[in-house]
Amino acid sequence: MVDGARRDEPVAGGRERRALPWSAPTFWAGSAEEVAKGLQVGGDGSAGLTAAEADNRREWLAQIDGRQRHEHPALVILARQFTSPITVLLLIAAVISFLVDDAVDGAIVIAIVAVSGLLGFWQEYRAGSAVRALMDRVKVTATVLRDGSPHEIALGEIVPGDVVDLSAGSVIPADGRLLASDRLLVDESALTGESFPVEKDAADRVVSDAALDARSDCVFQGSHVVSGTGRLLVVATGRRTQFGTVSKELTGRSQATDFEQGLNGFGRMLLRIMVVLTIFILLVNAVLGREFIESLMFALALAIGLTPQMLPAITSVSLAAGARRMADRKVIVKRLEAIEDLGSVSVLCTDKTGTITVGVAQLDRAEPIRSARSAQALGGSPAGQELLIASPSPDAAERARDAARRAALDPTVLQLALVNAGMQHGFANPLDQAILGAGPVPDGLRAIGELPYDFTRKRLSVAVTGEHAPAGAPGVLVCKGAFDSVVDCCTTARVGDRNVPVVEVRDELQQRFEELSADGYRVLGIATGTVTAAADGTDERRLTADDEQGLTLRGLLCFHDPIKPDVLEDIAGLRELGVTVKVITGDNRFAAGKVARDLGLDAEDVVTGPQLDAVDDGALRQLVRRASVFAEVEPAHKARIVRALRDQSADGIARSASAPRALPAGPSATAVPAASAPAPAGTESGSATEDAAAAAPQGMSTRSGTAVARVHPRGHRPAAERTAVAFLGDGINDAPALHAADVGISVDTAHEVAKDAASVVLLDKSLGVILDGVRLGRETFANTLKYVRVTTSASFGNMISMAFASLFLPFLPLLPRQVLVLNFLTDLPSMAIASDRVDSELVQRPGRWRIGSIRTFMIVFGVLSAVFDILTFGVLMLGFGTDDTMFRSAWFIESTLTELAVMFSMRTARPIQRSRPGRGLLVLSLIVAVITIALPYSPVGPLLGIDDVPAGIFAALIGITVVYVAANELLKRRFILATR
């Protein structure tokens, strides 16, 4: 029972969920009128809801589920700035100090914490607002009837009682009863594991105890439309759907991304160090008999100093700035973390059409079946190419090309193609559009049946008869599809004016097919057959695959889609960034070989779908590591290729790219060297995790809270070692591979199911756009890492210095208020790190969170900082004999200036003078430096306990800072590159 029970239902977390005021128990077993009555909508529900009623129902759902629609997200972000345990403890200590005996100190501490929190809030809120605006540009919608007219509504805004129009490529947004359907095929593999699309019919009647896969009058969230159309009355949404019921246990434990895992590991490391040093300093001050509240506030202030409290804001700002820059380059990210993931990509799997090629197919040839000699006379290169080269005028060239192209379009074959493409009602595709661009659909015909295209048959058939033919009269079936698929359905072929057995011309057909494919054509077959008269006298026929047998092959349709002129440059640019491009296409191996040649790849290095089927997972990992082009692939092949690529090191892929290899001879193996054979029985061929993944339903991931966790790719190999894979696809059948990849990439014109599965959406389907995205992702990661390096090393050094000073100085080296002001001032320039310039060498390879390297960096440069701090202590105490106020004043200035100066050193692996910082970073740093030097002379100085610093001491501090920066310059290059 889904959304139908009026009883209370348990939800995640153990709470009881109150019943909804509307329900439709076992809606699959009721008529549309019965379901509509339960949902409290009029008639059969086909009119849908009003906008007001939809809003009311959405509020009901939010209240019943214990959720609030965050009308004021700013309050949530603001509260988050002040809820860390350390900040809370510091505020409590400040309040106690305020109430006991030191109101000034307590008030200043509270003020600084408040200002720091407001700064973080402003940064994070502004970043979030910018990202929400970007998300609105690519949100997935459905066509919903509201107030009697269709509207595009975001999937999350759909409620029970809504009516949704479905078409090919539509994501099914909810569970519900079909009100109408027309040749509707739905992919339910995410729910049932069934790889083949299932037919849905609103007129079917289903028993109440029917299994999920037998409920043919309903559709369910998590599935999508393959072909046909339908109208859905929504019954259940969100967690009340079958999909939500299966996945709710996984939604709370989604697999973290590499970036999130790195941040979490970094945070745990800092926490351990902070706890040890804070307790040590607190105990030392207690043993020395210093005032407890002040010592506690001092220790907590130091803890905040070690904790990069601006990291969430800096990360959000950096990612949001990266998202805006990507949007300017026509890349929209749906998850901010995907920016970092895109930067870490080392393998890009892409389809061919529209990415490698122009993406605008043109019907160049419509050939009847001829003898080899007559077919040779037409030539094999794209029609009109030779004329174009010789033509002096662009207009004349276009006329010559058009004439040559039309000369290659046989009228009979073209008419059949126009009938098939123009009278089908499935999803639009570029090849049908190319056919329809060659001429008008013939008049005088009416469609009486259709068998939609699917990815198993790879054919589309339309049955037609004369416009004035009586109902139930025989008709003609026109079948178009993949060459092998159509030829296999034929028993005869039309050669000239007679039919001959297809076996007599099969070898010539295959030779012609290979010639055309090798010249870059996409070749389809077209055939005709007879549809017998309907026994019941009705006009509509329900065609089956049996109707596609015994056909007559009528001709070949040849489409040309040339390589983009800039694709070689884009691939070279990606290669410079360490990204290997692998082309995955459903085209035949001969056309794929032409693509390989055009891209400068080994034309023999093409792996076909049947060859993938011939190897187990262990051999597959070796195979995909070396291959660059995959042809004749099915949807399941794409996801399997992506998983195999992820489960190995990027360096291994790079090394294997040019290694000699052998391919297994599959059923349609091309003439290439032989490959790795399947592993012998009893040998290890992959982890249990991977085996489980291969058996799991496709298209499911924990990131979206779906039923099968994406644990199989992650965890099999440490994140720092395995390959990060991006997959670019825009078709209905690309969703499983988009889910399987680290970064799923689609385009804004893609089918909704592909756009929904992707985490990055391109406004221009181009490798150049992805190249920009990878570079920007790496720049964003590099800028985030700059903040981590500078802040943690300086803060760790300060903690060591404080611990040392607490042991040997008769007073606190800095007052709590001074520590917080110092942290606040040095964090200000960090706001500009997100837009800082990045050296070119830092984007030449993917950035990774290497916690061990960061820890080493922090220790080495923290110790170096502490050495110069202790040197400063000695100069101040022994050289100048300062008292506690002058000591604190001098060290406050020295700590701030050195952290600013060292930030410009550590932001680059180059010599400091050879890397230009961003303007914002430079300006903010200069402002902070001026404020720091001016503080002792301002009215604020006495409040902070800072006094004027004599010129001699100030000169000594400048000298120490210069030597400190020089020491950093000597050490940094090796360590900065290592932390990437």
Buried (B, 14 or more C-beta within 10 A) or exposed (E): BBBBEEEEBEBEEEEEBBEBEBBBBBBBBBEBEBBBBBBBBEEBBBBBBEEEBBEEBBEBBEEBBEEEEEEEEBEEBBEBBBEBEBBEBBBEBBBBBBEEEBEBBBBBBBBBBEEBBEBBBBBBBBBBEBBEEBBEEBBBBBBBBBEEEBBEBBBEBBBBBBBBBBBBBBBBBBBBBBBBBBBBBBBBBBBBBEBEBBBBBBEBEBEEEBEEEEBBBBBBBBBBBBBBBBBBBBBBBBBBBBBBBBBBEBBEEBBBBBBBBBBEBBEEBBBEBBEEBBEBBBEBBBEEEBBEBBBBBBBBBBBBBBBBBBBBBBBBBBBBBBBBBBBEBBBBBBBBBBBBBBBBBBBBBBBBBBBBBBBBBBBBBBBBBBEEEEBEEBBBBBBBBEBBEEBEEEEEBEBBBEEBBBEBBBEEBBBBBBBBBBBBBBBEBBBBEBBBEBBEBBEEBEBBBBBBBBBEBBBBBBBBBEEEBEEBBEBBBBBBBBBBBBBBBBBBBBBEEEBBEBEEBBEBBEEBBBBBBBBBBBBBBBBBBEBEBBEEEEBEBEBEEEBBEEBBBBBBBBBBBBBBEEBBEBBEBBEEBBBBBBBBBBBBBBBBBBBBBBBEBBBEBBBBBBBBBBBBBBBBBBBBBBBBBBBBBBBBBBBBBBBBBBBBBBEBBBEBBEEEBEBBBBEBBBEBEEBBEBBEEEEEBBBEBBBEBBEBBBBBBBBBBBBBBBBBBBBBBEBBEBBBBBBBBBBBBBBBBBBBBBBBBBBBBBBBBBBBBBBBBBBBBBBBBBBBBBBBBBBBBBBBBBBBBBBBBBBBBBBBBBBBBBEEBEBBBBBBBBBBBBBBBBBBBBBBBBBBBBBEEBBEBBBBBBBEBBBBBBBBBBEBBBBBBBEBBEBBBEEBEBEBBBBBBBBBBBBBBBBBBBBBBBBBBBEBEEBEBBEBBBEBBEEBBEBBBEBBEEEBBEEBBBBEBEEEBBEBBBEBBEEBBEBBBEBBEEBBEBBB
